[in-house]
Each structure stands twice: as structure tokens, then as C-alpha cells.
Amino acid sequence: MREAYRKNKHILYSNIEEKYIIMFTYLDENELKYVEIEEKLILLLKRLSDKIKSCQHEES
């Protein structure tokens, strides 16, 4: 999960102006393949980025 975040954090940080502290916790009895984790993390980062951008626009 750490490597998937490292490779894709630009999705989030290239679209926001403020700094954020983010923590991810993986809780599952089943071990997922790296590709599955990366796909889900990319989706999460895109959703988070969109949410932050929409909140920044509302404040303006």
C-alpha cells in the first residue's frame, strides 16, 4: 500500500492548495494483490481530490 501511495500521490497533491495529513489503514483478513490495492487507492485519491476541490470552491 505504501508503494501504491508513493507512486500515485501526485493525483491528490497536484490538485490541492493546502497541506493535509492523511493516514490509510488496511483492515482485511484477505490479502489483496498489489494491482487491486493500487486501483482502489487511485480511485480513493481521485475522490478525495474532487471533494477537496469542491470544498475549496464553496469557500471562495
C-alpha positions, 0 to 999 in steps of 0.5 A, spaced: 500 500 500 505 504 501 508 503 494 501 504 491 501 511 495 508 513 493 507 512 486 500 515 485 500 521 490 501 526 485 493 525 483 491 528 490 497 533 491 497 536 484 490 538 485 490 541 492 492 548 495 493 546 502 497 541 506 493 535 509 495 529 513 492 523 511 493 516 514 490 509 510 489 503 514 488 496 511 483 492 515 482 485 511 483 478 513 484 477 505 490 479 502 489 483 496 494 483 490 498 489 489 494 491 482 487 491 486 490 495 492 493 500 487 486 501 483 482 502 489 487 507 492 487 511 485 480 511 485 480 513 493 485 519 491 481 521 485 475 522 490 478 525 495 481 530 490 474 532 487 471 533 494 477 537 496 476 541 490 469 542 491 470 544 498 475 549 496 470 552 491 464 553 496 469 557 500 471 562 495 
